[in-house]
């Protein structure tokens, strides 16, 4: 065997190991008819992106699956790639140009696009390189980019097909508009933030109360009109009606009457509409179809003509009268002041509400009436709804099924045009002469209607999601009928975050059914959001983000991966702090040290030896084989059900406790003695050690295989130390051998372990050093445990450091000056005469008990604090409750010990 370093240092192993994997092409997968395919497409990160903890979690989960299925013998393909991120990338490049004093308008479209491609070539693979550091085993030979030639062809094909089918149209609708980026945004690109705003109560006077000189009345006393509440008074200049709920008794008699729109002086009507919330404000709302999505729908129902009062840059337009040219927020202040002057401002209240912001420049978005291109979604949603309702597509956790169906059944048309330059340009052409519209993948030489050659292309580009909704099949060659597409599609599972369920997952299901006539994947696993220790979502702006690369540098990639999964319950949010990564680092070190002991005591040929027959094995050998096979079964079942945290927990418990803490300690002395013996012939008394040595390497190898998907680097490093061999990636996933599963042996060994633990607890409570040999009297309470005790006496004496172990008859009385442990199956008595100063020990234990009681009082007080319980994250509360329970247990155990003394 090789000389194995005494300490595992991730930096010494990770880069060389990953390079070997890549150089040997171990991540690459071709279509193979002899195997079942298993395919995952990566949620493509933005080309502008850098690795954050959300990426780390998402890609670790995918890598676990792909490595596991690869070891199970599937043709496992993980398709990587990046998204061109239209708005984000354009902003980054524009910012870079501004530093040089250049605008994109000065460059012109063509030269600006050249600059973006140069930027992409220089920086676009940053996140790919970072994913490699995480250990992601993607098929990098297949890396795709949404602006690649093939994927661009797919976008054009999809657009033309949908247009020809009547599912793409152009129209004036309310969309999210960023005045700074000067483009439409999807809902996902305009996240809402809670802001402290104001609710303005404005009097709209009755038209019948106009004065004879046609001026508005300047009083709000008495029944002079209707008071309307709004958060955006600057849009009131575009009001075309005031709406009330038809069931609202306060306003029933006023429906149909006319009001005077303050400042503008126009007459508008009071209309009735069910959408009005009687409890909001005064129960009467302004209707501004050009600046509010709900009002737009109301306007359509009542055939009201919209009035746009803003320009695309957020300034007021000619319809705003004297406020024309002003910034919208400046106009708001002046309009409020004018209303106050005319005594039409009734009151102002503080009002917290959600306001959309541009996801890139953080400008407050404007609901804006604009001429855009849309996809009709309801016809596409039908088959995608059926795919989930029929069970062809399953969500994990299951609760997301209801969320998906609710959104799909209330779906709206999708605005797909963006007013930027970076992206897939719309394949739409216009004739300047006759205004004919042509949709085609290639620019027509002449207008089909009038024959003019003065044809130009639409300036807009497509929403970035329009390329990524084709991702599961465009990355495999669609619209061409490729061998890869035929073999690897549909893919197997999609692993993603909840925030893109609608904007990406749902759309992929729709596009798969539309263009491929098949679902794009059968399973969707939705993981939680990564948050900090107190439950806040991690972000750079809040200063609570943890950099995965810094964690990899300090703890290693395996530690990051293992630690994140260990605290990630299925579908639940992840509460993360830097100290959590010690879990993975400590586990890697534990595994390394145990493996080093095993391998340093093996001959070069030992790993080739098969384990002896069950009848020739010791109780410890049979126990660890039973536990191993039960672990294989449980881990495989957990992964089958995407219970990553459960699978890892089972592995942790088996490797750390069963294998390292118990089995290794049970056989260590015999193995060490055996390693000093010649290879053959073995002395007669060493036969059990020979079997144990074969079992040790067998269990170690299978443990490494089970752990490899979770901790790929340390398992590979140890695997290569066993001997020069093929990568562990190519090893077969362990299969359960039920011949070795033995519940009786596990029960018997449980008895022995329980005895050892109780003796160790008494030693610890009484400060008796582990090196000091003690005497123990053991009184079994049940006759059936006697055979187990007799078989395991040697292990009990050795691991509990006993000078003498006496097994007494049931009913044996407690010896004088002794401590005891009483369990369901036996009584343990440890004579203490001459070993300790009893009075001094009682005083020490009482002092320790007082300290624990103080801690318990502090913890209980915190848990009874209504403010803490009302605001603390669930995981923090649970940790406090667990701490309280442990403190109570410790106090009770000390109480029993003191009574015993």
Order of alpha helices (4+ residues) and beta strands (2+ residues): alpha-beta-beta-alpha-beta-beta-alpha-alpha-alpha-alpha-beta-alpha-beta-beta-beta-beta-beta-beta-beta-beta-alpha-alpha-beta-beta-alpha-beta-alpha-beta-beta-beta-beta-beta-beta-alpha-alpha-alpha-beta-alpha-beta-beta-alpha-alpha-beta-alpha-alpha-alpha-alpha-alpha-alpha-alpha-beta-alpha-beta-beta-beta-alpha-alpha-alpha
